[in-house]
Amino acid sequence: MLSKTRAIVLSSLRYQDSSLIVRLITRTLGIQSVLVQSVGKSKSSFKASYFLPLNELEVVAYFSQKGLSRLKEASLIQVPYSTQSDVLKMAVAGFMVEVIQKCLHEGDAQAELYDFLVDESTHLDKAENMAALPLQFLFKLSGYLGFQPGSLEELTENQMLDANLNLHQAFAQMAEGAPLPHWSRQERLQLMTLFLTFFQWHVEGFKSLQTID
């Protein structure tokens, strides 16, 4: 089925000499894996730089319900340039991409979630203080997935907390959408541990993240 849609690059893997297997989240067809042939060749319209994480593309592809799809055309819509030139932003982008891939399956079509990821990519690209961004991303994403915690007690579900940390205030700031919450490193680490456990409870197959370190 030949279809045209907007798509965000999640990852790419070299395949044979001049091809890539690119994992995309599309706005209309959910997550799709596509074969991109002749990347970088003189007569090819596909450049390797198109397929960097969080690039937004307009693609035309032969999407298959079973197996690998094949990309026919691609053009750039939006490129998070500062993210791709900043090591810390690249790390946060990698975290966001890994979480999305663990939460969604091939073919899951969620236009609102796609638009959310576009907004978060733009926010990351313009951000100056990134310390709290991974936690804010998890909090907002849990809302789109239907299990956002309404309180710290709901998030922890009777887990032991460090009494020396002001986690109630930190959670309240996050829930209110505070733009630059000043949490301590210990508070961020504790909240991250709680959120990852919370995702494991609610998302089947959600395991430890390679990007978290």
C-alpha positions as CSV (number, residue, x, y, z in Angstrom):
1,M,0.0,0.0,0.0
2,L,1.6,3.3,-1.2
3,S,0.9,6.0,1.4
4,K,2.1,9.5,2.2
5,T,2.5,10.7,5.8
6,R,4.5,12.7,8.2
7,A,7.1,10.7,10.2
8,I,9.7,11.2,12.9
9,V,12.9,9.2,12.8
10,L,13.5,7.1,15.8
11,S,16.5,5.1,14.8
12,S,18.4,3.8,11.8
13,L,20.6,0.8,11.2
14,R,23.0,0.2,8.4
15,Y,21.9,-2.6,6.1
16,Q,24.3,-4.0,3.5
17,D,26.5,-1.5,1.6
18,S,24.2,1.4,0.9
19,S,20.9,0.8,2.6
20,L,19.4,1.6,6.0
21,I,16.6,0.1,8.0
22,V,14.9,3.1,9.5
23,R,12.4,3.0,12.4
24,L,9.8,5.7,12.1
25,I,6.8,6.9,14.1
26,T,4.3,8.1,11.5
27,R,1.3,10.3,12.2
28,T,-1.2,8.0,10.4
29,L,0.2,4.5,10.6
30,G,2.0,4.5,13.9
31,I,5.5,2.9,14.2
32,Q,6.9,1.5,11.0
33,S,10.2,0.0,9.9
34,V,11.2,0.9,6.4
35,L,14.0,-0.1,4.1
36,V,15.8,2.8,2.5
37,Q,18.0,1.9,-0.4
38,S,20.9,3.6,-2.2
39,V,21.5,6.1,0.7
40,G,24.1,8.6,-0.2
41,K,24.7,7.5,-3.8
42,S,25.1,10.2,-6.5
43,K,21.8,9.5,-8.2
44,S,19.8,8.9,-4.9
45,S,17.5,11.5,-3.3
46,F,18.2,9.9,0.1
47,K,20.9,11.5,2.2
48,A,22.1,9.8,5.4
49,S,21.5,13.1,7.3
50,Y,17.8,12.7,6.7
51,F,17.6,9.8,9.0
52,L,19.0,11.2,12.3
53,P,16.9,10.8,15.4
54,L,14.0,13.2,15.8
55,N,14.2,14.6,12.3
56,E,10.6,15.1,11.0
57,L,10.0,14.0,7.4
58,E,7.3,13.7,4.9
59,V,7.5,10.2,3.4
60,V,6.0,8.2,0.7
61,A,6.4,4.5,1.2
62,Y,5.0,1.1,0.3
63,F,3.8,0.2,3.8
64,S,3.4,-3.4,4.5
65,Q,1.2,-4.9,7.2
66,K,3.7,-7.8,7.5
67,G,7.4,-7.4,7.3
68,L,9.6,-4.5,6.2
69,S,8.1,-1.6,4.3
70,R,10.0,0.2,1.5
71,L,10.6,4.0,1.3
72,K,10.0,5.6,-2.0
73,E,10.4,9.3,-1.2
74,A,11.4,11.5,1.7
75,S,11.7,15.2,2.3
76,L,12.7,17.1,5.5
77,I,10.1,19.0,7.4
78,Q,11.9,19.9,10.6
79,V,15.4,19.2,11.9
80,P,16.4,19.8,15.5
81,Y,19.8,21.2,14.6
82,S,20.9,22.2,18.1
83,T,20.0,18.8,19.4
84,Q,22.2,17.1,16.8
85,S,25.2,19.3,17.7
86,D,24.9,19.1,21.5
87,V,26.0,16.0,23.3
88,L,23.7,16.4,26.3
89,K,20.7,17.1,24.1
90,M,21.6,14.0,22.0
91,A,21.6,11.9,25.1
92,V,18.1,13.2,26.1
93,A,16.9,12.6,22.6
94,G,18.1,9.1,22.8
95,F,16.3,8.6,26.0
96,M,13.0,9.9,24.6
97,V,13.3,7.7,21.5
98,E,14.0,4.6,23.6
99,V,11.0,5.2,25.8
100,I,8.7,5.8,22.9
101,Q,9.9,2.5,21.2
102,K,9.3,0.5,24.4
103,C,5.8,2.0,24.8
104,L,4.5,1.5,21.3
105,H,4.2,-1.4,18.9
106,E,4.4,-1.6,15.2
107,G,1.3,-0.1,13.6
108,D,-0.1,1.7,16.7
109,A,-1.6,4.8,15.1
110,Q,-1.9,7.7,17.6
111,A,-1.9,11.1,15.9
112,E,-2.1,13.0,19.3
113,L,1.0,11.1,20.5
114,Y,2.8,12.0,17.3
115,D,2.0,15.7,17.7
116,F,3.2,15.4,21.3
117,L,6.6,14.0,20.2
118,V,6.9,16.8,17.6
119,D,6.3,19.4,20.4
120,E,8.7,17.7,22.8
121,S,11.4,17.6,20.1
122,T,11.0,21.3,19.4
123,H,11.1,22.0,23.2
124,L,14.3,20.0,23.6
125,D,15.9,21.8,20.6
126,K,15.2,25.2,22.2
127,A,15.9,24.2,25.8
128,E,18.8,25.7,27.8
129,N,18.2,23.8,31.1
130,M,17.7,20.1,30.5
131,A,18.1,18.6,33.9
132,A,14.4,18.1,34.4
133,L,13.4,17.4,30.8
134,P,13.5,13.5,31.0
135,L,11.2,13.5,34.0
136,Q,8.8,16.0,32.5
137,F,8.8,13.9,29.3
138,L,7.8,10.8,31.3
139,F,5.1,12.6,33.2
140,K,3.5,14.0,30.1
141,L,3.9,10.8,28.1
142,S,2.1,8.8,30.8
143,G,-0.9,11.2,30.3
144,Y,-1.0,10.4,26.6
145,L,-0.8,6.7,27.3
146,G,-3.6,6.9,29.9
147,F,-2.0,6.3,33.2
148,Q,-0.6,9.6,34.4
149,P,-0.2,9.6,38.2
150,G,-2.3,12.2,40.0
151,S,-0.2,12.4,43.1
152,L,3.1,11.3,44.5
153,E,1.3,8.6,46.5
154,E,-0.2,7.1,43.3
155,L,3.3,7.2,41.6
156,T,5.0,5.4,44.5
157,E,2.3,2.9,45.4
158,N,3.7,2.4,48.9
159,Q,7.4,2.2,47.9
160,M,9.9,3.5,50.5
161,L,10.9,7.1,49.9
162,D,14.0,9.0,51.2
163,A,12.5,11.2,53.9
164,N,15.3,13.7,53.4
165,L,14.1,14.6,49.9
166,N,11.3,17.0,49.1
167,L,9.7,14.8,46.6
168,H,6.1,16.1,47.2
169,Q,7.2,19.6,46.1
170,A,9.2,18.3,43.1
171,F,6.2,16.2,42.0
172,A,3.8,19.2,42.4
173,Q,6.1,21.4,40.3
174,M,6.2,18.7,37.6
175,A,2.4,18.3,37.6
176,E,1.9,22.1,37.4
177,G,4.3,22.3,34.4
178,A,6.9,24.5,36.1
179,P,9.3,25.5,33.2
180,L,12.5,25.2,35.1
181,P,12.1,23.3,38.4
182,H,15.2,23.4,40.5
183,W,15.4,19.9,41.9
184,S,18.5,18.4,43.5
185,R,20.3,15.5,41.7
186,Q,19.1,13.1,44.4
187,E,15.5,14.2,43.9
188,R,15.8,13.7,40.1
189,L,17.3,10.2,40.6
190,Q,14.6,9.2,43.0
191,L,11.8,10.4,40.8
192,M,13.4,8.7,37.8
193,T,13.5,5.4,39.6
194,L,9.9,5.8,40.6
195,F,8.7,6.7,37.1
196,L,10.5,3.8,35.4
197,T,9.0,1.4,37.9
198,F,5.6,3.0,37.3
199,F,6.0,2.5,33.5
200,Q,6.9,-1.1,34.1
201,W,3.7,-1.6,36.0
202,H,1.6,-0.1,33.2
203,V,3.4,-1.0,29.9
204,E,3.7,-4.6,29.0
205,G,7.3,-5.5,28.2
206,F,8.8,-2.2,29.4
207,K,12.2,-3.1,30.7
208,S,15.3,-1.3,31.8
209,L,16.6,1.5,29.5
210,Q,20.0,1.4,27.9
211,T,20.1,5.2,27.7
212,I,19.4,5.9,31.3
213,D,23.1,5.8,32.5
